[in-house]
Amino acid sequence: MAAVGSGGSPAAAGPGTVSAGALEPGTATAGNVKHLVLFLHEAVLVQYVDTLKLAVPSLIYTLQNNLQYVAISNLPAATFQVTYQLKILTTALFSVLMLNRSLSRLQWASLLLLFTGVAIVQAQQAGGGGPRPLDQNPGAGLAAVVASCLSSGFAGVYFEKILKGSSGSVWLRNLQLGLFGTALGLVGLWWAEGTAVAHRGFFFGYTPAVWGVVLNQAFGGLLVAVVVKYADNILKGFATSLSIVLSTVASIRLFGFHVDPLFALGAGLVIGAVYLYSLPRGVAKAIASTSASTSGPCTHQQPPGQPPPPQLSSHRGDVSTEPFLPKLLTKVKGS
């Protein structure tokens, strides 16, 4: 819908002017298609410096997607799913280094627990881990997972830094990422399989299974955006844990994957670490204070004849320390 002035008539819209929701899905109607095209020309081509900034994460995301296929080709699905949770560790480290973000003690402990669980799973894989196809190379798979996690953490934090340092919408940034990603993907395809594509066509080999993977990846990306918008970190942690369990069950049924106690221990540590890392900061502080109070509260005896000290209210209006209070109680100050 075109921008409307205070007098009820459409406001003058020059190049680069478009309504705030023009890039939202379903808002590009016939009345504002021209404005949308002008806006994209202004944002993508005229302001090319901002567009070029997205070339770095787009290149890394393209590399990451290809590394995932290399990893899953050389590792069992359950092992890959557990090991790929190292992206939480790499994202946290890059957030501390690039965004000066602070982590709680519980989060640092959960990251150590996560690394320990992944190390146990990899030790189980190196020790045999049951039968595996002859064409699988666990070393190459592990290297691909580690490189994918490093690229995922850096690209995610770099993209977040760009979003917070500019006024462009998320939809615009995703469009810029998609442009670079498509171009880079086509260049890589032509470099590696150009002759085969020229003789057999672009869609040669697109079996129903391949289309299923494509649709699943697209739906998964949209689903992650919905989870981030409408759910919280705890539910996201539960979803990650559930994905590990489902991948393990599917690997057992489809590929004869063998779950031994070492793999179960490592996967359990990873699931617990994901849950602990996803806890809100207020809940983490409550857990830390509860564990600290197990040694017994510090009591001070009141001298005889002195009145007892006044009791301080625990409702300080801080969401981080009172996460379970109604939000109305947090607005007492200044209301």
Secondary structure, DSSP 8 states (H G I E B T S, - for coil): ---B-TTSSB----TT---TTTTSTT---TTTHHHHHHHHIIIIIITHHHHHHTHHHHHHHHHHHHHHHHHHHHS-HHHHHHHTTHHHHHHHHHHHHHH-----HHHHHHHHHHHHHHHHHHHHHHT--S---TT--HHHHHHHHHHHHHHHHHHHHHHHHHHHTS---HHHHHHHHHHHHHHHHHHHHHHHHHHHHHHH-TTTT--HHHHHHHHHHHHHHHHHHHHHHHS-HHHHHHHHHHHHHHHHHHHHHHH-----HHHHHHHHHHHHHHHHHHS-HHHHHHHHHHHHGGG--------TT--------S--S-TTT-TTS-GGGGG-TT-
